[in-house]
Amino acid sequence: MLVLTRKENESIMVGDNIEITVVEAGGGQVRLGIDAPQDIEIHRKEIYQEIEATNKEAASQKVGSLSELIKKISNE
């Protein structure tokens, strides 16, 4: 893991097109601003993990037939 020290209004670059700026630091928290292309998804880690778990669960579900899938969808 790379560990960097930055002050408020200082940035780091990730690759050529992602800039992470320290917006505010204090009170045990740091506020970050992230400037990245719109096609790059940015999530807090706990949200990313929830999305990942949901995707794994959906991928592991087995559907017997198209008619069962339609019934399942229409009941939701």
Secondary structure, 3 states (H helix, E strand, C coil): CCCCCCCCCCEEEECCCEEEEEEEEECCEEEEEEECCCCCCCCCHHHHHHHHHHHHHHHHCCCCCHHHHHHHHHHC
